[in-house]
């Protein structure tokens, strides 16, 4: 029983070593390319996590229902109905800003891990 357990641990350790070398080889190959993006990722993270960006994002998300309601009302008024479509873009802008915010956070933490 002891020899079987020892053989298992020896085999498992060897497999783990091979997988680690493989991961190191792949990561080493792309490491320089990943580090080229580091400055851009950190810059995007700094912009999207700035107080001004967060305030704008939160404002657009909060204004979205009101803008859609207002767009529905002014779409019926001749002469200013073209502004209704512009108001409807507010909800898309807020959600897109939130996605960029989340993606920049994920990219920043991934770069830090590498």
C-alpha positions in Angstrom: 0.0 0.0 0.0 2.8 2.4 0.9 4.5 1.8 -2.5 1.3 2.4 -4.4 0.7 5.7 -2.5 4.3 6.7 -3.0 4.1 5.9 -6.7 0.9 8.0 -7.0 2.6 11.0 -5.3 5.7 10.6 -7.5 3.6 10.4 -10.7 1.4 13.2 -9.6 4.4 15.4 -8.7 6.0 14.6 -12.1 2.8 15.5 -14.0 2.5 18.7 -12.0 6.1 19.6 -12.8 5.5 19.0 -16.6 2.3 21.1 -16.5 4.2 23.9 -14.7 7.0 23.9 -17.3 4.4 24.0 -20.1 2.6 26.9 -18.5 5.9 28.7 -17.9 6.9 28.2 -21.6 3.6 29.5 -22.9 3.6 32.5 -20.4 7.3 33.2 -21.2 6.5 33.4 -24.9 3.7 36.0 -24.4 5.1 37.8 -21.4 6.9 40.6 -23.3 3.7 41.2 -25.4 1.6 41.3 -22.3 4.0 43.8 -20.7 3.7 46.0 -23.7 0.0 46.4 -22.9 0.6 47.1 -19.3 0.9 50.9 -19.6 -2.3 51.1 -21.7 -4.2 48.9 -19.3 -3.1 50.9 -16.3 -4.1 54.1 -18.1 -7.5 52.9 -19.0 -8.0 51.6 -15.4 -7.0 55.0 -14.1 -9.4 56.8 -16.4 -12.3 54.5 -15.7 -11.8 54.5 -12.0 -11.5 58.3 -11.7 -14.2 60.2 -9.8 -15.3 62.1 -12.9 -15.8 58.9 -14.9 -17.6 57.1 -12.1 -19.9 60.2 -11.5 -20.7 60.4 -15.2 -21.4 56.7 -15.4 -23.6 56.7 -12.4 -25.5 59.8 -13.7 -26.1 58.3 -17.1 -27.4 55.1 -15.4 -29.7 57.0 -13.2 -31.0 59.3 -16.0 -31.7 56.4 -18.3 -35.3 55.7 -17.3 -36.1 59.5 -17.2 -34.5 60.0 -20.6 -36.5 57.1 -22.1 -39.7 58.5 -20.7 -38.9 61.9 -22.0 -38.0 60.5 -25.4 -41.4 58.8 -25.6 -43.1 62.2 -24.9 -41.1 64.4 -27.3 -41.2 61.9 -30.1 -44.8 63.0 -30.6 -44.0 66.7 -30.9 -43.2 67.9 -34.4 -40.0 69.8 -34.8 -38.2 68.3 -31.9 -39.0 64.6 -32.4 -35.4 64.0 -33.7 -34.1 64.6 -30.2 -36.0 61.6 -29.0 -33.4 59.2 -30.5 -30.6 61.2 -28.9 -32.2 60.9 -25.5 -32.6 57.1 -26.0 -28.8 56.8 -26.5 -28.3 57.8 -22.8 -29.3 54.3 -21.6 -26.8 52.6 -23.9 -24.1 55.0 -23.0 -24.5 54.3 -19.3 -24.4 50.5 -19.8 -21.4 50.7 -22.1 -19.5 52.8 -19.6 -20.3 50.2 -16.9 -18.9 47.4 -19.2 -15.7 49.3 -19.9 -15.4 50.0 -16.2 -15.7 46.2 -15.4 -13.5 45.1 -18.2 -10.7 47.6 -17.2 -10.8 46.3 -13.7 -10.5 42.7 -14.9 -7.6 43.6 -17.3 -5.8 45.5 -14.6 -6.0 42.6 -12.1 -4.9 40.2 -14.8 -1.9 42.3 -15.7 -1.0 42.6 -12.0 -1.2 38.8 -11.7 1.2 38.3 -14.6 
